[in-house]
Amino acid sequence: RHGWLRLTPAYSVKIVEELFAERDEMLRVFDPFCGTATTGLSAAYHGHEAVTTDINPFLVWLGRVKTARYSRSALEATRDACMRALELVKQKHIDPAPAPPIHKIERWWSGPALLFLRRLRAAIDAATDPTSSARSLLLVAFCRSLITLSNAAFNHQSMSFKSQDQAALPLGRDLGETFAADVAFVLQGAAENPDGACEVLLGDARSPADAVTGRFDRVVTSPPYANRMSYIRELRPYMYWLGFLVNGRDAGEMDWSAIGGTWGIATSRLIDWRRNDDRVENAHLERALVHIAHEANQSGRILANYIAKYFDDMWAHIKGLPSVLARGAE
């Protein structure tokens, strides 16, 4: 299930798997930065009890879908719902869902692909109950398809789009078959139920005790990076299509609330941001911030503020961890 949304690098899974393979006894594992639930899912596959948190509600939803257990009847119901949804699309017996309010959406999808996705999004809702596992699994497959059919490339640091000439080329595939293949891929992963359990919670890593209960034996996580890369950037298409975002300002607000991400309004707020008294104290950091903020450096002040905020946020996280750890925790 790790690769359901193509956002989990293979090396990340390998590192996490090695960390759990070295211990035989059952552990209570905490991942305060859930992301795509790599750690929680790996811990559950190794028979451990995992709890993971994230500040992004889309990632919490995805994590819950990825780490859930699915019965054979639930998988069959999902296959049946997929066939019903595709039939509704094929016969055009359903009104297309509204196009998501993505800026310059025509760059993302060609006209035929966008219309197909709009019909498919409406058909999934018509073919499934709102709280059913079938809807959740079909929506994961839908997220895979919308990237497959897009003109966007996420395989490098700065997202790019195909040129107009490239985007105008025929898709060369049956769109329904693309979705059916993604459903089959998701169901193959869903059939492999973990022995352990994983709970995915909405929470802020700067205050772990506010989100979780009990004590943990091990913390395994991939924390945010200090590189000003927006953590909403690659998730935008999924979040718009599934209703977790409705405009660009919401994306900026979410980046501002997270650790290590700035985009849109979050970047502009950094200009006036000031450190408070409860902050990390380190002479090397202070000297570096002074050098970075020097007036000779372009955007030096905003970059210095970003780095200071990152370290202060991570310091709050680290200070909060001991309150949820068992004696001798790793």
C-alpha positions as CSV (number, residue, x, y, z in Angstrom):
1,R,0.0,0.0,0.0
2,H,3.0,2.3,0.3
3,G,2.9,3.4,-3.3
4,W,-0.8,4.1,-3.6
5,L,-0.3,7.8,-4.4
6,R,3.2,7.6,-5.8
7,L,4.4,9.9,-3.1
8,T,6.5,7.5,-1.0
9,P,10.1,6.9,-2.3
10,A,11.3,3.3,-2.1
11,Y,14.3,4.2,0.0
12,S,12.0,5.6,2.7
13,V,10.1,2.4,2.9
14,K,13.4,0.4,3.0
15,I,14.8,2.4,5.9
16,V,11.6,2.1,8.0
17,E,11.3,-1.6,7.3
18,E,14.9,-2.1,8.5
19,L,14.2,-0.2,11.7
20,F,11.2,-2.6,12.5
21,A,12.9,-5.8,11.3
22,E,15.6,-5.5,13.9
23,R,13.2,-5.9,16.9
24,D,11.1,-8.9,17.7
25,E,9.1,-7.7,20.7
26,M,5.9,-5.8,20.1
27,L,6.4,-2.0,20.3
28,R,4.1,0.9,20.7
29,V,5.3,3.3,17.9
30,F,4.7,7.0,17.4
31,D,5.2,8.9,14.2
32,P,4.4,12.6,14.9
33,F,4.8,13.5,11.1
34,C,2.4,11.0,9.4
35,G,2.8,12.2,5.8
36,T,1.6,9.3,3.7
37,A,1.6,6.9,6.7
38,T,4.8,5.0,5.7
39,T,5.9,4.5,9.3
40,G,2.4,3.6,10.7
41,L,1.8,1.1,7.9
42,S,5.2,-0.5,8.2
43,A,4.8,-0.8,12.0
44,A,1.4,-2.5,11.6
45,Y,2.8,-4.9,9.0
46,H,5.4,-6.0,11.6
47,G,2.8,-6.6,14.2
48,H,3.4,-3.4,16.3
49,E,0.8,-0.9,17.6
50,A,1.3,2.5,15.9
51,V,-0.1,5.9,16.4
52,T,0.6,8.7,13.9
53,T,-0.5,12.3,13.6
54,D,-0.6,15.0,11.0
55,I,-1.8,18.6,10.8
56,N,-3.1,18.1,7.2
57,P,-6.6,16.6,7.2
58,F,-6.1,15.1,3.7
59,L,-3.1,13.1,4.9
60,V,-5.1,12.0,8.0
61,W,-7.8,10.7,5.7
62,L,-5.3,9.0,3.4
63,G,-3.5,7.4,6.3
64,R,-6.7,6.0,7.7
65,V,-7.6,4.5,4.3
66,K,-4.1,3.0,3.9
67,T,-3.8,1.5,7.3
68,A,-7.3,0.1,7.6
69,R,-8.2,-3.6,7.4
70,Y,-10.4,-4.7,4.6
71,S,-12.5,-7.9,4.3
72,R,-13.0,-9.9,1.2
73,S,-16.6,-8.7,0.9
74,A,-15.4,-5.1,1.1
75,L,-13.0,-5.6,-1.8
76,E,-15.7,-7.2,-3.8
77,A,-18.1,-4.4,-3.1
78,T,-15.4,-2.0,-4.3
79,R,-14.9,-3.9,-7.6
80,D,-18.7,-3.8,-8.1
81,A,-18.9,-0.1,-7.4
82,C,-16.0,0.5,-9.8
83,M,-18.0,-1.2,-12.6
84,R,-21.1,0.8,-11.8
85,A,-19.2,4.0,-11.7
86,L,-17.5,3.4,-15.1
87,E,-20.9,2.4,-16.6
88,L,-22.4,5.6,-15.5
89,V,-19.5,7.5,-17.1
90,K,-19.6,5.5,-20.3
91,Q,-23.4,5.9,-20.8
92,K,-23.2,9.6,-19.7
93,H,-26.0,8.9,-17.3
94,I,-24.6,11.4,-14.7
95,D,-23.9,15.1,-14.6
96,P,-20.2,15.9,-14.3
97,A,-19.0,17.2,-10.9
98,P,-17.9,20.8,-10.9
99,A,-14.3,21.3,-11.9
100,P,-12.1,22.0,-8.9
101,P,-11.1,25.6,-8.4
102,I,-7.5,25.0,-9.4
103,H,-5.7,28.0,-10.8
104,K,-5.2,27.6,-14.6
105,I,-6.7,24.2,-14.5
106,E,-6.4,23.9,-18.3
107,R,-2.6,23.4,-17.7
108,W,-3.3,20.4,-15.6
109,W,-5.6,18.4,-17.8
110,S,-6.7,18.4,-21.4
111,G,-10.4,19.0,-22.2
112,P,-11.3,15.3,-22.6
113,A,-9.3,14.2,-19.5
114,L,-10.9,16.9,-17.4
115,L,-14.4,16.0,-18.5
116,F,-13.8,12.3,-17.8
117,L,-12.5,13.1,-14.3
118,R,-15.5,15.3,-13.6
119,R,-17.9,12.5,-14.7
120,L,-15.9,9.9,-12.8
121,R,-15.9,12.0,-9.6
122,A,-19.6,12.3,-9.7
123,A,-20.1,8.6,-10.6
124,I,-18.0,7.5,-7.6
125,D,-20.3,9.4,-5.3
126,A,-23.4,7.9,-7.0
127,A,-22.1,4.3,-6.9
128,T,-21.0,4.3,-3.2
129,D,-22.3,5.2,0.2
130,P,-20.5,8.2,1.8
131,T,-19.0,6.3,4.7
132,S,-18.2,3.1,2.9
133,S,-14.8,1.6,2.4
134,A,-15.7,1.3,-1.3
135,R,-15.8,5.0,-1.7
136,S,-12.6,5.6,0.1
137,L,-10.7,3.0,-1.9
138,L,-12.2,4.3,-5.2
139,L,-11.2,7.8,-4.3
140,V,-7.6,6.7,-3.7
141,A,-7.6,5.1,-7.2
142,F,-9.2,8.3,-8.5
143,C,-6.3,10.3,-7.1
144,R,-3.8,8.0,-8.9
145,S,-5.8,8.4,-12.2
146,L,-6.0,12.2,-12.0
147,I,-2.2,12.4,-11.9
148,T,-1.7,9.8,-14.6
149,L,-4.0,11.8,-16.9
150,S,-2.5,15.2,-16.0
151,N,0.1,17.3,-17.8
152,A,2.0,17.8,-14.6
153,A,5.4,16.3,-13.7
154,F,6.4,15.8,-10.1
155,N,9.7,14.1,-10.7
156,H,11.9,17.0,-9.8
157,Q,12.1,19.9,-7.2
158,S,10.0,22.4,-9.2
159,M,6.8,21.1,-10.6
160,S,6.4,21.6,-14.4
161,F,3.8,21.1,-17.1
162,K,4.0,19.7,-20.6
163,S,4.2,22.3,-23.4
164,Q,0.9,23.1,-25.2
165,D,2.0,21.0,-28.2
166,Q,2.7,18.0,-25.9
167,A,-0.6,18.5,-23.9
168,A,-2.6,18.6,-27.2
169,L,-1.4,15.1,-28.2
170,P,-4.0,12.4,-28.1
171,L,-3.9,10.6,-24.8
172,G,-3.6,7.2,-26.5
173,R,-5.4,5.3,-23.8
174,D,-8.9,4.4,-22.8
175,L,-9.6,6.7,-19.8
176,G,-11.9,4.1,-18.1
177,E,-9.2,1.4,-18.4
178,T,-6.7,3.7,-16.7
179,F,-9.1,4.1,-13.7
180,A,-9.9,0.3,-13.7
181,A,-6.1,-0.4,-13.6
182,D,-5.6,2.0,-10.7
183,V,-8.5,0.4,-8.8
184,A,-7.0,-3.1,-9.3
185,F,-3.6,-1.8,-8.0
186,V,-5.2,-0.3,-4.9
187,L,-7.3,-3.4,-4.2
188,Q,-4.2,-5.6,-4.5
189,G,-2.6,-3.6,-1.7
190,A,-5.8,-3.5,0.3
191,A,-6.0,-7.3,0.3
192,E,-2.8,-7.5,2.3
193,N,-4.0,-6.7,5.8
194,P,-1.4,-5.9,8.5
195,D,-1.1,-8.0,11.7
196,G,-0.8,-5.0,13.9
197,A,-2.8,-1.8,14.2
198,C,-2.3,1.9,13.3
199,E,-4.3,4.9,14.5
200,V,-4.1,8.1,12.4
201,L,-5.0,11.3,14.3
202,L,-5.3,14.9,13.4
203,G,-2.7,16.7,15.5
204,D,0.1,19.3,15.8
205,A,3.5,17.8,16.3
206,R,4.5,20.8,18.4
207,S,2.0,19.6,21.0
208,P,2.0,15.8,20.8
209,A,0.4,15.3,24.2
210,D,-2.7,17.2,23.0
211,A,-3.2,14.6,20.2
212,V,-2.2,11.2,21.6
213,T,-2.7,9.2,24.8
214,G,-0.5,6.7,26.5
215,R,3.3,6.2,26.3
216,F,5.4,5.0,23.3
217,D,8.4,2.7,23.1
218,R,9.8,4.1,19.9
219,V,9.5,7.3,17.7
220,V,10.2,6.7,14.0
221,T,9.5,9.6,11.7
222,S,10.7,11.6,8.7
223,P,10.4,15.2,10.0
224,P,9.8,18.3,7.7
225,Y,12.9,19.6,5.9
226,A,14.4,23.1,6.3
227,N,14.2,23.8,2.6
228,R,11.2,26.1,2.1
229,M,9.4,23.4,0.1
230,S,5.7,23.6,0.4
231,Y,4.1,20.5,1.8
232,I,0.9,21.4,0.0
233,R,2.5,21.7,-3.4
234,E,2.4,18.0,-4.5
235,L,-0.9,17.4,-2.6
236,R,-2.8,20.3,-4.3
237,P,-4.6,18.3,-7.0
238,Y,-5.8,15.6,-4.6
239,M,-6.9,18.1,-2.0
240,Y,-8.9,20.2,-4.5
241,W,-10.6,17.3,-6.2
242,L,-11.6,15.7,-2.8
243,G,-12.7,19.0,-1.3
244,F,-9.9,19.5,1.3
245,L,-9.0,22.8,-0.4
246,V,-11.3,25.3,-2.0
247,N,-8.9,28.2,-2.8
248,G,-5.2,29.2,-2.8
249,R,-5.5,31.1,0.5
250,D,-6.6,27.9,2.3
251,A,-3.4,26.3,1.0
252,G,-1.3,29.1,2.3
253,E,-3.0,29.0,5.7
254,M,-2.3,25.3,5.9
255,D,1.4,25.8,5.0
256,W,1.7,28.5,7.6
257,S,0.3,26.2,10.3
258,A,2.7,23.4,9.4
259,I,6.4,23.1,10.1
260,G,8.9,23.7,7.3
261,G,6.6,24.8,4.5
262,T,5.9,28.3,3.1
263,W,3.7,29.1,0.2
264,G,1.4,31.9,-0.8
265,I,0.2,33.9,2.3
266,A,2.6,31.9,4.5
267,T,5.6,33.4,2.7
268,S,4.3,37.0,3.1
269,R,3.7,36.5,6.8
270,L,7.3,35.6,7.4
271,I,8.4,39.2,6.6
272,D,6.8,40.4,9.8
273,W,7.2,37.3,11.9
274,R,9.2,37.6,15.2
275,R,10.6,35.0,17.5
276,N,9.1,34.7,21.0
277,D,10.9,34.1,24.2
278,D,10.3,30.4,24.3
279,R,12.8,29.5,21.5
280,V,15.8,27.4,20.8
281,E,19.0,29.0,22.1
282,N,22.1,28.3,20.1
283,A,25.1,30.5,19.4
284,H,25.9,28.9,16.0
285,L,22.3,29.4,14.9
286,E,22.2,33.0,16.0
287,R,25.4,33.9,14.1
288,A,24.1,32.1,11.0
289,L,20.8,34.0,11.2
290,V,22.6,37.4,11.4
291,H,24.7,36.5,8.3
292,I,21.7,35.4,6.3
293,A,19.6,38.4,7.2
294,H,22.4,40.8,6.1
295,E,21.1,43.5,3.8
296,A,23.5,42.4,1.0
297,N,21.7,39.1,0.7
298,Q,18.6,39.1,-1.6
299,S,15.6,38.1,0.5
300,G,18.0,37.5,3.4
301,R,15.5,38.7,6.1
302,I,12.7,36.5,5.0
303,L,15.0,33.5,4.7
304,A,16.5,34.1,8.1
305,N,13.0,34.3,9.5
306,Y,12.1,31.0,7.8
307,I,15.1,29.2,9.3
308,A,14.4,30.7,12.8
309,K,10.8,29.6,12.6
310,Y,11.7,26.1,11.5
311,F,14.2,25.7,14.4
312,D,11.8,27.1,16.9
313,D,8.9,24.9,15.7
314,M,11.1,21.8,15.8
315,W,12.3,22.8,19.3
316,A,8.7,22.9,20.5
317,H,8.2,19.5,19.0
318,I,11.3,18.0,20.6
319,K,10.4,19.5,24.0
320,G,6.9,18.0,23.8
321,L,8.1,14.5,23.0
322,P,9.2,13.3,26.5
323,S,5.7,13.7,27.8
324,V,4.5,10.8,25.6
325,L,7.5,8.5,25.8
326,A,7.9,5.4,28.0
327,R,11.1,5.0,30.1
328,G,13.9,3.8,27.9
329,A,12.1,4.8,24.7
330,E,14.1,5.1,21.5
